[in-house]
Amino acid sequence: MVLVHRLGTLGFLETTRGRGGGVKLARPASAIHVGEIVEAIEPNFHLVECFHGESSHCLIDGPCRLNGVLHEALAAWMKVLNAYTLADLVKGNVPLVQLLNGTDHSPPPRARAHSG
C-alpha cells in the first residue's frame, strides 16, 4: 500500500478511499513509460558509491574508469525501460489482465521446486 500511495502522490494512480473505492491509472497505460515510473520512484538512483558525485567516499573515484562504464550501462537500461509503456506490458497478456480485473479465480501457480 505504501507503493500505491507513492504512485498516487506522483500522479500515476488515482486512489479512492472507502466503500466502493479502489485504484486506477491516472493516465492511459499507453502514456506511461516504465522508465518514467522507475525515475519517479528512485529519482536519485545511485548504482554505486561514485554516483553520489561530490559526496562520494570512493577512494579510487578519480582514476577509475568503471564509473563511466556504469553510467553508460544505466543510461542504456533507462533507454530500454522508456521504450515500453504499461500498455505494452499487458497487451495480449490475458492471464495478467484477468488478474488485474479481478476476473481470474484460479489458484495461484505453485512454486516449482529446484532440483540439484
DRENDO-1510 file (C-alpha; in Angstrom, 1 decimal, always signed):
<recs>
REC; n; res; u; v; w
REC; 1; MET; +0.0; +0.0; +0.0 .
REC; 2; VAL; +3.0; +2.3; +0.6 .
REC; 3; LEU; +3.9; +2.0; -3.1 .
REC; 4; VAL; +0.3; +2.6; -4.2 .
REC; 5; HIS; +0.2; +5.7; -2.1 .
REC; 6; ARG; +3.5; +6.9; -3.5 .
REC; 7; LEU; +2.4; +6.2; -7.1 .
REC; 8; GLY; -0.7; +8.2; -6.4 .
REC; 9; THR; +1.3; +11.1; -5.0 .
REC; 10; LEU; +3.5; +11.0; -8.1 .
REC; 11; GLY; +0.4; +11.2; -10.4 .
REC; 12; PHE; +0.5; +7.7; -11.8 .
REC; 13; LEU; -2.5; +6.4; -9.9 .
REC; 14; GLU; -5.9; +7.8; -8.8 .
REC; 15; THR; -6.9; +6.3; -5.5 .
REC; 16; THR; -10.4; +6.4; -3.9 .
REC; 17; ARG; -10.9; +5.5; -0.3 .
REC; 18; GLY; -13.8; +3.9; +1.4 .
REC; 19; ARG; -16.6; +1.6; +0.3 .
REC; 20; GLY; -16.5; +1.2; -3.5 .
REC; 21; GLY; -13.0; +2.8; -3.6 .
REC; 22; GLY; -10.1; +1.5; -5.4 .
REC; 23; VAL; -7.1; +2.3; -7.6 .
REC; 24; LYS; -6.9; +3.1; -11.3 .
REC; 25; LEU; -4.3; +4.6; -13.6 .
REC; 26; ALA; -4.3; +8.4; -13.7 .
REC; 27; ARG; -3.4; +8.4; -17.4 .
REC; 28; PRO; -3.8; +5.9; -20.2 .
REC; 29; ALA; -1.5; +2.9; -19.9 .
REC; 30; SER; -0.1; +3.8; -23.4 .
REC; 31; ALA; +1.1; +7.2; -22.0 .
REC; 32; ILE; +3.0; +5.8; -19.0 .
REC; 33; HIS; +6.5; +4.6; -19.8 .
REC; 34; VAL; +8.2; +2.1; -17.5 .
REC; 35; GLY; +11.3; +4.2; -17.2 .
REC; 36; GLU; +9.2; +7.2; -16.1 .
REC; 37; ILE; +7.9; +5.2; -13.2 .
REC; 38; VAL; +11.4; +4.0; -12.2 .
REC; 39; GLU; +12.8; +7.5; -12.4 .
REC; 40; ALA; +10.0; +8.9; -10.3 .
REC; 41; ILE; +10.2; +6.3; -7.6 .
REC; 42; GLU; +14.1; +6.4; -7.5 .
REC; 43; PRO; +15.0; +10.0; -8.5 .
REC; 44; ASN; +18.5; +9.8; -7.0 .
REC; 45; PHE; +19.3; +6.2; -8.0 .
REC; 46; HIS; +22.9; +5.5; -7.2 .
REC; 47; LEU; +24.1; +2.3; -8.7 .
REC; 48; VAL; +27.5; +2.5; -7.0 .
REC; 49; GLU; +29.1; +4.9; -4.4 .
REC; 50; CYS; +30.8; +7.1; -7.0 .
REC; 51; PHE; +27.4; +8.1; -8.4 .
REC; 52; HIS; +26.9; +10.3; -5.4 .
REC; 53; GLY; +29.1; +12.9; -7.0 .
REC; 54; GLU; +30.7; +15.4; -4.6 .
REC; 55; SER; +29.6; +13.4; -1.6 .
REC; 56; SER; +31.2; +10.2; -2.9 .
REC; 57; HIS; +33.5; +8.4; -0.5 .
REC; 58; CYS; +35.1; +6.1; -3.1 .
REC; 59; LEU; +38.9; +6.1; -2.7 .
REC; 60; ILE; +39.5; +5.4; -6.4 .
REC; 61; ASP; +36.9; +7.7; -7.8 .
REC; 62; GLY; +39.3; +9.9; -9.9 .
REC; 63; PRO; +41.3; +7.4; -11.9 .
REC; 64; CYS; +38.6; +4.7; -12.0 .
REC; 65; ARG; +37.1; +4.1; -15.5 .
REC; 66; LEU; +34.3; +1.8; -14.2 .
REC; 67; ASN; +32.3; +4.9; -13.3 .
REC; 68; GLY; +31.8; +5.9; -16.9 .
REC; 69; VAL; +31.0; +2.4; -18.0 .
REC; 70; LEU; +28.4; +2.1; -15.3 .
REC; 71; HIS; +26.8; +5.5; -16.2 .
REC; 72; GLU; +26.6; +4.3; -19.8 .
REC; 73; ALA; +25.0; +1.0; -18.8 .
REC; 74; LEU; +22.5; +2.8; -16.6 .
REC; 75; ALA; +21.6; +5.1; -19.4 .
REC; 76; ALA; +21.1; +2.1; -21.7 .
REC; 77; TRP; +18.9; +0.4; -19.1 .
REC; 78; MET; +16.7; +3.5; -18.8 .
REC; 79; LYS; +16.5; +3.8; -22.5 .
REC; 80; VAL; +15.2; +0.3; -22.8 .
REC; 81; LEU; +12.7; +0.9; -19.9 .
REC; 82; ASN; +11.5; +4.1; -21.6 .
REC; 83; ALA; +10.9; +2.2; -24.9 .
REC; 84; TYR; +8.0; +0.4; -23.2 .
REC; 85; THR; +4.7; +1.6; -21.8 .
REC; 86; LEU; +2.4; -0.1; -19.3 .
REC; 87; ALA; +0.1; -0.9; -22.3 .
REC; 88; ASP; +3.0; -2.9; -23.9 .
REC; 89; LEU; +3.3; -5.0; -20.7 .
REC; 90; VAL; -0.4; -6.0; -20.7 .
REC; 91; LYS; -1.2; -6.2; -24.4 .
REC; 92; GLY; -2.2; -9.7; -25.3 .
REC; 93; ASN; -1.4; -10.9; -21.7 .
REC; 94; VAL; -4.9; -12.4; -21.0 .
REC; 95; PRO; -3.9; -14.0; -17.6 .
REC; 96; LEU; -2.5; -10.8; -16.3 .
REC; 97; VAL; -5.5; -8.7; -17.5 .
REC; 98; GLN; -7.8; -11.2; -15.8 .
REC; 99; LEU; -5.8; -10.9; -12.6 .
REC; 100; LEU; -5.8; -7.1; -12.7 .
REC; 101; ASN; -9.5; -7.0; -13.4 .
REC; 102; GLY; -10.3; -9.5; -10.6 .
REC; 103; THR; -11.8; -12.0; -13.0 .
REC; 104; ASP; -9.2; -14.7; -12.6 .
REC; 105; HIS; -10.4; -17.0; -9.9 .
REC; 106; SER; -7.9; -19.8; -10.5 .
REC; 107; PRO; -5.5; -20.7; -7.7 .
REC; 108; PRO; -2.0; -19.0; -7.9 .
REC; 109; PRO; +0.6; -21.1; -9.7 .
REC; 110; ARG; +2.6; -23.3; -7.4 .
REC; 111; ALA; +6.3; -22.6; -6.9 .
REC; 112; ARG; +8.5; -25.1; -8.7 .
REC; 113; ALA; +11.0; -27.0; -6.6 .
REC; 114; HIS; +14.6; -26.5; -7.7 .
REC; 115; SER; +16.4; -29.7; -8.4 .
REC; 116; GLY; +20.0; -30.3; -7.9 .
</recs>
